[in-house]
Amino acid sequence: MQRTRILFLALALSTGLASAQAQVGQPGRLLASNCFQCHGTNGNGPGFDTLAGKSASEIYQELKEFQSGKEGNGIMARHAMAYTDAQMQLIANWFASQAQTSR
């Protein structure tokens, strides 16, 4: 009886962990959701640069340039300053992995 309880508990815990991991989704998605107003939910925005399908290294480099002030001090510079290098890489990877749609 005790073994059955332990086995059941272990199964319940592992199922819960798998469920939590499934809800997290692809790394970078939550961070990239901050960009939706200008670039769309998947990088296919309403009028600004399309980020979907763009090279992750290119997106990351542009974010670094905004962060450093090389690209001015507008809204993108302010957004980029809030992210770490690792977070910007996650954002870049997310947008690079999205399919580009035609407008």
C-alpha positions as CSV (number, residue, x, y, z in Angstrom):
1,M,0.0,0.0,0.0
2,Q,2.8,2.4,0.9
3,R,4.6,1.7,-2.4
4,T,1.4,2.4,-4.3
5,R,1.1,5.8,-2.6
6,I,4.7,6.7,-3.3
7,L,4.4,5.6,-6.9
8,F,1.1,7.6,-7.3
9,L,2.8,10.7,-5.7
10,A,5.8,10.4,-8.0
11,L,3.6,10.1,-11.0
12,A,1.5,13.1,-10.0
13,L,4.6,15.3,-9.4
14,S,6.2,14.3,-12.7
15,T,2.9,15.0,-14.6
16,G,2.6,18.4,-12.9
17,L,6.2,19.3,-13.9
18,A,5.6,18.3,-17.5
19,S,2.4,20.4,-17.5
20,A,4.2,23.4,-16.1
21,Q,7.0,23.0,-18.7
22,A,4.4,22.8,-21.5
23,Q,2.8,26.0,-20.4
24,V,6.1,27.9,-20.5
25,G,6.5,27.3,-24.2
26,Q,9.4,28.4,-26.3
27,P,12.0,30.5,-24.4
28,G,11.8,34.1,-25.4
29,R,8.1,34.1,-26.2
30,L,7.1,35.9,-23.1
31,L,9.8,38.5,-23.5
32,A,8.9,39.1,-27.1
33,S,5.3,39.6,-26.2
34,N,6.3,43.1,-25.1
35,C,6.9,43.9,-28.8
36,F,3.4,43.1,-30.0
37,Q,2.1,46.7,-30.4
38,C,4.6,47.6,-33.1
39,H,5.9,44.3,-34.4
40,G,2.8,42.0,-33.9
41,T,2.4,39.0,-31.7
42,N,4.7,36.9,-33.9
43,G,6.8,39.5,-35.5
44,N,4.4,40.2,-38.4
45,G,3.5,43.7,-37.3
46,P,1.0,46.2,-38.5
47,G,3.5,48.7,-40.0
48,F,6.9,48.5,-38.4
49,D,9.8,46.2,-39.2
50,T,8.8,42.6,-39.8
51,L,10.9,40.5,-37.4
52,A,9.4,37.1,-38.1
53,G,11.9,34.9,-39.9
54,K,14.7,37.5,-39.7
55,S,18.1,36.3,-38.7
56,A,18.5,36.0,-34.9
57,S,22.0,37.4,-35.1
58,E,20.7,40.4,-37.0
59,I,17.9,41.1,-34.6
60,Y,20.2,40.7,-31.6
61,Q,22.8,43.1,-33.2
62,E,20.1,45.7,-33.8
63,L,18.9,45.4,-30.2
64,K,22.5,45.8,-29.0
65,E,22.8,49.0,-31.2
66,F,19.6,50.4,-29.8
67,Q,20.9,49.5,-26.3
68,S,24.2,51.3,-26.9
69,G,22.6,54.5,-28.2
70,K,24.0,54.0,-31.8
71,E,20.4,54.0,-33.1
72,G,19.2,57.0,-31.3
73,N,17.2,57.3,-28.0
74,G,13.7,56.5,-29.1
75,I,11.3,53.9,-27.9
76,M,13.4,51.0,-29.1
77,A,16.5,52.3,-27.2
78,R,14.4,52.5,-24.1
79,H,13.1,48.9,-24.5
80,A,16.5,47.5,-25.3
81,M,18.1,49.1,-22.3
82,A,15.8,47.0,-20.1
83,Y,17.0,43.7,-21.3
84,T,20.1,41.6,-20.5
85,D,22.2,40.2,-23.4
86,A,20.7,36.7,-22.6
87,Q,17.2,38.1,-22.8
88,M,17.8,39.9,-26.1
89,Q,19.2,36.6,-27.5
90,L,16.0,34.8,-26.4
91,I,13.9,37.5,-28.1
92,A,15.9,37.4,-31.3
93,N,15.7,33.6,-31.4
94,W,11.9,33.7,-30.8
95,F,11.3,36.1,-33.7
96,A,13.7,34.2,-36.0
97,S,11.7,31.1,-35.4
98,Q,8.4,32.6,-36.4
99,A,7.0,32.2,-40.0
100,Q,6.8,35.4,-42.0
101,T,3.4,36.1,-43.4
102,S,2.5,38.2,-46.4
103,R,0.6,41.4,-45.7
